Structure formats: structure tokens, C-alpha cells
């Protein structure tokens, strides 16, 4: 199934190569992650590290919710408020 670097195979061959590449990437990433976890478990300050990670995740969650959950006021509502403020200023 090996071809020259400049040649393209059919859609089936490309799909197989793509899946094989993704599988290799996943296995490599899992291996790296397991090595990192093993290294973290050997540390004496694991509880402090976990608490710091939790605090960081909570802060990130707050930022995401503040960024995406806040709904801006409707455009027509803003225009209505401006019109009411203008009328109040004219009546005063």
C-alpha cells in the first residue's frame, strides 16, 4: 500500500491511510498522557497540584460562561430606551 509521496491513491486508500494515521496519533497521545499521569502520581504534592488544577478549571469555566452566556440586550429594546430618555428630556 506504500506509494510515492507525490502520488494520490483512490478514496478508499486515502480513507485507510487517514484512519491509520489518526489511530497512530491516538496511541501516541495516550502513551504520552499515561507517562505524564505516572509522573504526577509520583509527586509528593499531588493534592496541591490537583487543587490548583481544579481552581484553574473553575476560573476558565467562569470566563467561558461570562463570555458566552450573557445575552446582550435586544437592538429594539435599546432604541426604545433611547426614545424614552429623549422624551423624558424633552418633557423636563
C-alpha positions in Angstrom: 0.0 0.0 0.0 3.1 2.2 0.0 3.2 4.8 -2.8 5.4 7.7 -3.7 5.0 10.9 -1.9 3.6 12.7 -4.9 1.0 10.2 -6.0 -2.5 10.1 -4.6 -4.5 6.9 -4.1 -8.2 6.3 -4.5 -10.7 7.4 -1.9 -10.6 4.0 -0.1 -6.9 4.0 0.2 -6.8 7.6 1.4 -9.5 6.8 4.0 -7.5 3.8 5.2 -4.3 5.9 5.5 -6.2 8.7 7.3 -7.7 6.2 9.8 -4.3 4.6 10.3 -2.7 8.0 10.9 -5.4 9.0 13.4 -5.0 5.7 15.2 -1.3 6.1 15.5 -1.7 9.7 16.8 -4.3 8.5 19.3 -2.0 5.7 20.6 0.9 8.1 20.8 -1.1 10.6 22.7 -2.5 8.1 25.1 1.1 6.8 25.8 2.3 10.3 26.4 -0.7 11.0 28.7 -0.1 7.9 30.7 3.5 8.8 31.2 2.5 12.2 32.4 0.0 10.7 34.8 2.5 8.3 36.2 4.9 11.2 36.7 2.3 13.2 38.5 1.3 10.3 40.8 4.9 10.0 41.9 5.0 13.6 43.1 4.6 14.4 46.8 2.4 17.5 46.2 -0.2 15.7 44.1 -3.1 17.0 46.3 -1.9 20.6 46.0 -1.4 20.1 42.2 -5.0 18.7 41.9 -6.4 21.6 43.9 -4.6 24.2 41.7 -5.8 22.4 38.6 -9.4 22.5 39.9 -9.1 26.2 40.7 -7.8 26.8 37.2 -10.6 24.9 35.6 -13.2 26.7 37.7 -11.7 30.1 36.6 -11.8 29.0 33.0 -15.4 27.9 33.3 -16.4 31.3 34.8 -14.7 33.1 31.9 -16.4 30.9 29.3 -19.8 31.4 30.9 -19.2 35.2 31.2 -18.2 35.3 27.6 -21.0 33.3 26.0 -23.9 33.1 28.5 -24.5 36.8 28.8 -27.1 37.8 26.3 -26.8 41.4 25.0 -30.0 43.5 25.1 -32.1 43.4 22.0 -31.5 46.2 19.5 -35.1 47.4 19.5 -35.0 47.5 23.3 -32.0 49.8 23.2 -33.7 52.0 20.7 -36.9 52.2 22.8 -34.9 53.2 25.9 -33.2 55.9 23.9 -36.5 57.2 22.7 -38.0 57.2 26.2 -34.9 59.0 27.5 -35.3 61.6 24.8 -39.0 62.1 25.5 -38.2 62.5 29.2 -35.6 65.1 28.5 -37.9 67.0 26.2 -40.7 67.0 28.8 -38.4 68.2 31.5 
